[in-house]
Amino acid sequence: MMQIPNPKSRRQRSIPCPGLLGKQARRILSALLALLLVSGSGLPAAAITCNQATLEPSMPAPLAYSFQPRAPVRPFYQWLNNNGYCGEVSLLEAGLANGQWISQANSRSIASPFTSYTQTGRKTGIKFYSQMLLDDYAKPTTTTAVSYGKAALYMKLAATSYPSSVQTTGQAGFANFMRWIKAKIVAGDQVTLGVINAFDTSPPYSHIVNVIRVESNYPASDTAYHADDVLYIDDHGLMTLGDYNPAIPPGTTSTSDCAPFVFGYSFAKWATSVGSRKIYGIPLPTSRSRNYAYAVSGVLDSQGNTLPVQLSITNNDNPMNPIAGYNYEAPMIGTSIVGNSFTNTLPTAIRLTLSATVSGLVTGNAYNLYLYKFTARPLLGAFAVPTSNFNANAGLATQTLSFVATGPTYTSVVEALSSDTIAFRAVPATAP
């Protein structure tokens, strides 16, 4: 079971993320999703095969304006065992958007190693069932932050949490939360939030997801709450048409099943109860339960010299999924395809082809692209990556690639294992 901090008492309460759903519950939920796909979305029946590029159940009509992060979000398929890796995948996606790769296993170990923790009947060592959670610290430090905030700091990412501890209750608090999310997306940040699902409506959240985009009939300059604005999320493939989550995402090699990944509702509908016509929701905040979210704006760089780097997986020695592409790790951790496996045994690492694209370049200018590679498994502690004086600290990099820009972007390809941790930083050759 997942541990969620109570904002009032800081005591812990247990809810699943994504939860260990019983097989019958998963079958009912799968049937619900199938009904929603067929009769509630307006999608043609052929769309259920997942052969098209995108599947968005219950998708509203497009609005006048569409806002998304600077680096577009491509869904990533989570592991389901060990109580689920939704938080880990959420931060993993933010890392890819900022030139970094970290596996789900390493993402968990860097967030909450708890190496001295023991529990009857379970192995000692890494607390394998301790999921990454969304905490409530605006400026996380190694001494105050836990879980997501600490992991982002250790990954040298600039992250800010929604100030849940001072959130007001009811509709006003919910509107403030949605305005915060929209503002961060308009600013280009990667946003992660907690939601509830149709089979676990316990607040504050039962699943952690990433925002793909926000659509609106109002321009970016309009910062008011609008009930008809639409929020689209990536649920990391948790909900499928079948009653299982195999290592390879459903719909990759078969047309008999599907992982839609993308769900979108109006702000007003997000606040309504989940049920027969809606898989996900966001509960209204109360005096005992708040809403939680994080925004990653980039990498830590106190001098502002780094250029944007986006990392994409162009091959993983497995078939390509029509929606997630190669954004999944197979084999998965554990052996259960319904999520009831608990283990400290890490899966065999797979080969990854990673493409790093630097943007914002000026033709004719010289740049240095630094690659930092860490092979420890599990990974504990902060990345040995500088946050300033990147050229002066070139010796910390595993590899340096110097180039002169011939256009606004530059791409470098690297081969790695999924167990490796990779970080890229790009700076002008004239930077300190």
C-alpha positions as CSV (number, residue, x, y, z in Angstrom):
1,M,0.0,0.0,0.0
2,M,1.1,3.5,-0.7
3,Q,1.9,6.1,2.0
4,I,0.4,9.6,1.5
5,P,1.4,12.4,3.9
6,N,-1.5,13.9,5.7
7,P,-1.0,17.7,5.3
8,K,-2.5,18.4,8.8
9,S,-0.7,15.9,11.0
10,R,2.1,14.6,8.7
11,R,1.0,11.1,9.7
12,Q,0.8,8.6,7.0
13,R,-2.3,6.9,5.5
14,S,-2.3,4.0,3.1
15,I,-3.9,4.1,-0.3
16,P,-2.8,2.2,-3.5
17,C,-0.9,3.8,-6.4
18,P,-2.1,2.5,-8.8
19,G,-3.2,0.0,-6.3
20,L,-3.4,-3.7,-6.2
21,L,-6.7,-4.2,-8.0
22,G,-8.2,-7.6,-7.7
23,K,-8.7,-9.5,-10.9
24,Q,-12.4,-9.2,-10.8
25,A,-12.1,-5.4,-10.2
26,R,-9.7,-5.1,-13.1
27,R,-12.2,-6.9,-15.4
28,I,-15.0,-4.7,-14.3
29,L,-12.9,-1.6,-14.9
30,S,-11.7,-2.9,-18.3
31,A,-15.3,-3.4,-19.3
32,L,-16.1,0.1,-18.1
33,L,-13.2,1.5,-20.2
34,A,-14.4,-0.5,-23.2
35,L,-17.9,0.9,-22.8
36,L,-16.5,4.4,-22.5
37,L,-14.4,3.9,-25.6
38,V,-17.2,2.6,-27.7
39,S,-20.2,4.6,-26.6
40,G,-18.8,7.6,-24.8
41,S,-16.0,9.0,-26.9
42,G,-17.4,9.2,-30.4
43,L,-14.4,7.2,-31.7
44,P,-14.9,4.6,-34.4
45,A,-14.9,1.0,-33.4
46,A,-11.6,0.5,-35.2
47,A,-10.0,2.9,-32.8
48,I,-10.1,0.3,-30.1
49,T,-7.3,-1.6,-31.8
50,C,-4.9,1.2,-30.8
51,N,-3.5,1.2,-34.4
52,Q,-3.9,4.9,-34.7
53,A,-1.3,7.3,-33.3
54,T,-3.4,8.6,-30.4
55,L,-6.4,7.3,-28.4
56,E,-8.2,9.8,-26.2
57,P,-11.3,8.3,-24.5
58,S,-14.1,10.8,-23.9
59,M,-12.1,13.4,-25.8
60,P,-13.8,16.8,-25.8
61,A,-14.0,18.9,-29.0
62,P,-10.8,20.9,-29.6
63,L,-10.8,24.4,-28.2
64,A,-9.3,27.6,-29.5
65,Y,-6.0,27.5,-27.7
66,S,-3.8,24.5,-26.9
67,F,-1.0,24.8,-24.3
68,Q,1.7,22.1,-23.7
69,P,5.1,21.8,-22.1
70,R,8.1,23.0,-24.1
71,A,9.1,19.4,-24.6
72,P,5.9,17.5,-25.6
73,V,4.9,14.6,-23.4
74,R,5.0,11.2,-24.9
75,P,3.3,8.6,-22.7
76,F,5.5,6.1,-20.8
77,Y,4.2,2.7,-19.7
78,Q,4.7,2.0,-16.0
79,W,5.5,-1.1,-14.1
80,L,2.5,-2.4,-12.0
81,N,4.2,-4.6,-9.4
82,N,5.7,-3.4,-6.1
83,N,2.5,-1.4,-5.7
84,G,3.1,0.5,-8.9
85,Y,5.6,2.9,-10.3
86,C,3.3,5.8,-11.3
87,G,5.3,8.4,-9.4
88,E,8.6,7.1,-10.7
89,V,7.4,7.2,-14.3
90,S,6.1,10.7,-13.8
91,L,9.5,12.0,-12.8
92,L,11.2,9.8,-15.5
93,E,9.1,11.6,-18.1
94,A,10.1,15.0,-16.8
95,G,13.7,13.8,-16.9
96,L,13.4,12.8,-20.6
97,A,12.0,16.2,-21.4
98,N,15.2,17.7,-19.8
99,G,17.8,15.4,-21.3
100,Q,17.9,12.7,-18.7
101,W,17.2,8.9,-18.5
102,I,16.7,7.1,-15.3
103,S,15.0,3.7,-15.0
104,Q,11.9,3.1,-12.9
105,A,14.0,1.0,-10.4
106,N,16.7,3.7,-10.0
107,S,14.0,6.4,-9.8
108,R,12.5,4.6,-6.8
109,S,15.8,4.0,-5.1
110,I,17.0,7.6,-5.5
111,A,13.7,8.8,-4.0
112,S,13.4,6.6,-0.9
113,P,16.2,4.0,-0.4
114,F,15.4,3.3,3.3
115,T,18.2,0.8,3.2
116,S,17.8,0.0,6.9
117,Y,14.1,-0.7,6.8
118,T,12.8,-4.2,7.4
119,Q,9.4,-5.8,7.5
120,T,8.3,-9.3,8.6
121,G,8.2,-11.6,5.6
122,R,9.9,-9.1,3.2
123,K,13.4,-8.7,2.2
124,T,15.8,-6.2,3.8
125,G,17.7,-3.6,1.8
126,I,16.0,-1.3,-0.6
127,K,12.4,-0.6,0.5
128,F,11.0,-2.0,-2.8
129,Y,7.4,-1.2,-2.0
130,S,8.0,2.4,-1.0
131,Q,6.6,4.4,-3.9
132,M,7.6,7.9,-5.0
133,L,5.0,10.3,-3.6
134,L,4.1,13.9,-4.2
135,D,5.2,16.0,-1.2
136,D,4.6,19.6,-0.3
137,Y,7.7,21.7,-0.3
138,A,8.0,24.7,-2.6
139,K,11.8,24.6,-2.6
140,P,12.9,21.0,-1.7
141,T,16.2,20.5,0.0
142,T,17.9,17.3,1.0
143,T,16.9,17.9,4.7
144,T,13.3,18.7,4.2
145,A,12.0,17.0,1.0
146,V,10.8,13.5,0.7
147,S,10.2,11.3,-2.3
148,Y,9.4,13.2,-5.5
149,G,10.9,16.5,-4.3
150,K,14.1,14.8,-3.1
151,A,14.4,12.7,-6.2
152,A,14.0,15.8,-8.4
153,L,16.7,17.6,-6.4
154,Y,19.0,14.6,-6.6
155,M,18.4,14.4,-10.4
156,K,19.4,18.1,-10.6
157,L,16.0,19.2,-11.8
158,A,14.4,22.5,-10.9
159,A,11.1,21.4,-9.3
160,T,8.4,23.3,-7.5
161,S,5.4,21.8,-5.7
162,Y,1.9,23.2,-5.5
163,P,1.5,24.7,-2.0
164,S,-1.0,22.1,-0.7
165,S,-0.5,23.0,2.9
166,V,-2.1,26.4,2.4
167,Q,-4.8,25.4,-0.1
168,T,-8.3,26.5,0.7
169,T,-11.1,23.9,0.8
170,G,-13.9,23.2,-1.6
171,Q,-14.5,24.6,-5.1
172,A,-12.3,27.7,-4.5
173,G,-9.3,25.5,-3.6
174,F,-9.9,23.2,-6.6
175,A,-10.1,26.2,-8.9
176,N,-6.8,27.5,-7.5
177,F,-5.2,24.1,-8.1
178,M,-6.4,24.0,-11.7
179,R,-5.2,27.6,-12.3
180,W,-1.8,26.6,-10.9
181,I,-1.6,23.6,-13.2
182,K,-2.6,25.6,-16.3
183,A,-0.1,28.4,-15.5
184,K,2.7,26.0,-15.2
185,I,1.8,24.3,-18.5
186,V,1.5,27.8,-20.2
187,A,5.0,28.5,-18.9
188,G,6.2,25.3,-20.6
189,D,6.8,23.2,-17.5
190,Q,6.4,19.5,-17.0
191,V,3.5,19.0,-14.6
192,T,2.7,15.9,-12.4
193,L,-0.4,15.6,-10.3
194,G,-2.3,13.2,-8.1
195,V,-5.7,11.9,-9.3
196,I,-8.3,9.3,-8.1
197,N,-9.6,6.5,-10.3
198,A,-12.9,4.7,-10.6
199,F,-11.8,1.8,-8.3
200,D,-10.1,3.9,-5.6
201,T,-11.7,7.2,-4.9
202,S,-9.9,7.7,-1.6
203,P,-8.5,11.3,-1.4
204,P,-6.0,12.8,-1.8
205,Y,-5.0,10.6,-4.8
206,S,-4.7,7.0,-5.9
207,H,-2.6,7.5,-9.0
208,I,0.1,9.9,-10.2
209,V,-0.1,11.2,-13.8
210,N,1.5,13.7,-16.2
211,V,-0.2,16.6,-17.9
212,I,0.0,16.4,-21.7
213,R,-1.7,19.7,-22.5
214,V,-4.4,22.1,-21.5
215,E,-6.9,23.5,-24.0
216,S,-8.9,26.7,-23.6
217,N,-11.1,29.1,-25.4
218,Y,-9.1,31.9,-23.7
219,P,-5.6,33.2,-24.4
220,A,-2.6,32.6,-22.2
221,S,-3.0,36.1,-20.7
222,D,-6.3,35.1,-19.2
223,T,-5.3,33.5,-15.8
224,A,-8.9,33.1,-14.5
225,Y,-10.4,29.7,-13.8
226,H,-12.6,28.5,-16.6
227,A,-14.8,25.4,-16.1
228,D,-14.8,24.6,-19.8
229,D,-10.9,24.5,-20.0
230,V,-9.8,20.9,-20.7
231,L,-6.9,19.0,-19.0
232,Y,-5.4,16.0,-20.8
233,I,-3.2,13.5,-18.8
234,D,-1.0,10.5,-19.5
235,D,-2.1,7.7,-17.1
236,H,1.1,5.6,-17.9
237,G,-1.0,2.8,-19.4
238,L,-2.6,1.8,-16.1
239,M,-6.1,1.4,-17.6
240,T,-6.4,-1.2,-20.3
241,L,-9.2,-3.0,-22.2
242,G,-7.9,-6.3,-20.8
243,D,-7.7,-7.4,-17.2
244,Y,-3.9,-7.3,-17.1
245,N,-0.8,-5.2,-17.7
246,P,1.9,-7.3,-19.3
247,A,5.5,-6.2,-19.8
248,I,4.9,-4.9,-23.3
249,P,2.0,-2.4,-23.5
250,P,-1.3,-3.9,-24.7
251,G,-1.9,-2.9,-28.2
252,T,1.7,-3.2,-29.2
253,T,1.6,-6.6,-30.8
254,S,-2.1,-7.5,-30.6
255,T,-5.3,-5.8,-31.7
256,S,-7.3,-7.7,-29.0
257,D,-6.3,-5.3,-26.2
258,C,-5.5,-1.6,-25.8
259,A,-3.7,0.8,-23.5
260,P,-5.2,4.2,-24.3
261,F,-2.8,6.2,-22.1
262,V,-4.5,9.6,-22.8
263,F,-7.6,10.9,-20.9
264,G,-9.1,14.4,-21.1
265,Y,-11.9,16.1,-19.3
266,S,-13.1,19.7,-18.8
267,F,-12.0,21.3,-15.5
268,A,-15.6,21.1,-14.3
269,K,-15.8,17.4,-15.1
270,W,-12.5,16.6,-13.4
271,A,-14.1,17.7,-10.2
272,T,-17.1,15.4,-10.6
273,S,-17.4,11.9,-9.2
274,V,-15.7,9.1,-11.1
275,G,-18.1,6.3,-12.3
276,S,-19.8,4.8,-15.3
277,R,-18.8,7.6,-17.7
278,K,-15.4,8.8,-16.2
279,I,-12.3,6.9,-15.2
280,Y,-10.3,9.6,-13.4
281,G,-11.1,12.6,-11.2
282,I,-9.6,15.2,-8.9
283,P,-11.2,15.4,-5.4
284,L,-12.2,18.7,-4.0
285,P,-9.8,19.7,-1.2
286,T,-11.1,19.4,2.4
287,S,-9.7,20.3,5.8
288,R,-8.2,16.8,6.0
289,S,-7.1,16.3,2.3
290,R,-5.5,18.5,-0.2
291,N,-4.5,18.4,-3.9
292,Y,-0.9,17.6,-4.9
293,A,1.2,18.5,-7.9
294,Y,4.7,19.2,-9.0
295,A,6.1,21.3,-11.9
296,V,9.6,20.8,-13.4
297,S,10.8,23.9,-15.2
298,G,14.2,22.6,-16.3
299,V,17.6,21.6,-15.0
300,L,19.3,23.2,-12.0
301,D,21.6,25.9,-13.4
302,S,22.4,28.9,-11.2
303,Q,24.0,30.9,-14.0
304,G,21.4,30.3,-16.7
305,N,23.8,29.0,-19.3
306,T,22.3,25.6,-20.2
307,L,20.3,25.1,-23.4
308,P,17.3,22.9,-23.6
309,V,18.0,19.2,-24.2
310,Q,15.3,16.7,-24.9
311,L,16.0,12.9,-24.8
312,S,14.0,10.4,-26.7
313,I,14.1,6.6,-26.8
314,T,14.4,5.5,-30.5
315,N,14.9,1.8,-29.8
316,N,14.6,-0.6,-26.8
317,D,15.0,-4.0,-28.5
318,N,11.2,-4.5,-28.2
319,P,8.3,-3.8,-30.6
320,M,7.2,-0.2,-31.0
321,N,3.8,0.8,-29.4
322,P,1.6,3.0,-31.5
323,I,1.1,5.5,-28.7
324,A,4.1,5.1,-26.3
325,G,6.6,4.3,-29.0
326,Y,9.6,2.7,-27.2
327,N,8.7,4.4,-23.9
328,Y,8.6,1.3,-21.8
329,E,10.9,-1.2,-19.9
330,A,10.4,-4.8,-20.8
331,P,11.1,-7.2,-19.1
332,M,9.3,-5.6,-16.2
333,I,10.0,-5.9,-12.5
334,G,8.2,-8.9,-10.8
335,T,6.4,-11.7,-12.5
336,S,2.7,-10.8,-12.1
337,I,0.7,-9.2,-14.9
338,V,-2.0,-8.1,-12.6
339,G,0.3,-6.3,-10.1
340,N,0.4,-8.6,-7.1
341,S,4.2,-9.4,-7.2
342,F,6.6,-7.9,-4.7
343,T,10.3,-8.3,-5.3
344,N,13.7,-6.7,-4.8
345,T,15.1,-8.6,-7.8
346,L,15.7,-6.2,-10.7
347,P,14.8,-7.2,-14.2
348,T,17.4,-7.8,-16.9
349,A,18.6,-4.6,-18.4
350,I,17.7,-3.9,-22.0
351,R,19.6,-1.9,-24.6
352,L,18.4,1.6,-25.3
353,T,19.1,3.9,-28.2
354,L,18.8,7.5,-26.9
355,S,18.6,10.6,-29.1
356,A,19.6,13.8,-27.4
357,T,18.4,17.0,-29.2
358,V,19.8,20.4,-28.2
359,S,17.6,23.4,-29.2
360,G,18.0,27.2,-29.1
361,L,21.3,27.2,-30.9
362,V,22.7,30.1,-32.9
363,T,24.2,29.1,-36.3
364,G,28.0,29.5,-36.3
365,N,28.3,29.5,-32.5
366,A,30.4,26.8,-30.7
367,Y,28.9,24.6,-28.0
368,N,29.8,21.8,-25.6
369,L,27.4,18.9,-25.0
370,Y,28.3,17.0,-21.9
371,L,27.2,13.4,-21.2
372,Y,27.2,12.1,-17.6
373,K,26.7,8.4,-17.2
374,F,26.2,6.4,-14.0
375,T,26.1,2.6,-13.9
376,A,25.3,2.0,-10.2
377,R,22.3,-0.2,-9.7
378,P,20.4,0.6,-7.6
379,L,21.4,4.2,-7.7
380,L,21.6,6.0,-4.4
381,G,22.2,9.7,-3.8
382,A,22.5,12.7,-6.0
383,F,23.7,12.8,-9.6
384,A,27.4,14.0,-9.8
385,V,26.3,16.7,-12.3
386,P,27.3,20.3,-11.8
387,T,24.7,23.1,-11.5
388,S,27.1,25.9,-12.6
389,N,30.4,26.4,-14.3
390,F,29.8,23.5,-16.6
391,N,32.8,24.1,-18.8
392,A,35.1,24.6,-15.8
393,N,33.8,21.3,-14.5
394,A,34.2,19.4,-17.8
395,G,36.2,16.7,-15.9
396,L,33.0,15.5,-14.3
397,A,31.5,14.5,-17.6
398,T,31.8,11.0,-19.0
399,Q,32.1,12.4,-22.5
400,T,32.3,15.8,-24.1
401,L,31.1,16.6,-27.6
402,S,32.1,20.0,-29.0
403,F,30.3,21.2,-32.1
404,V,29.6,24.3,-34.1
405,A,25.9,24.8,-34.7
406,T,24.7,24.6,-38.3
407,G,21.1,25.3,-37.4
408,P,18.8,25.8,-34.4
409,T,19.1,22.2,-33.2
410,Y,21.7,19.5,-32.9
411,T,21.2,15.8,-32.2
412,S,23.5,13.2,-30.8
413,V,22.8,9.5,-30.4
414,V,24.1,7.3,-27.6
415,E,23.7,3.6,-26.8
416,A,23.1,2.6,-23.2
417,L,21.5,0.0,-20.9
418,S,18.2,0.7,-19.2
419,S,20.0,0.2,-15.9
420,D,22.3,3.1,-16.7
421,T,21.5,6.6,-15.7
422,I,22.2,9.3,-18.3
423,A,22.2,13.1,-18.1
424,F,23.0,15.6,-20.8
425,R,23.9,19.3,-20.4
426,A,24.6,21.7,-23.3
427,V,26.3,25.1,-22.9
428,P,28.0,27.6,-25.1
429,A,31.7,27.1,-25.4
430,T,32.2,30.6,-24.0
431,A,30.3,29.9,-20.8
432,P,32.2,29.5,-17.5
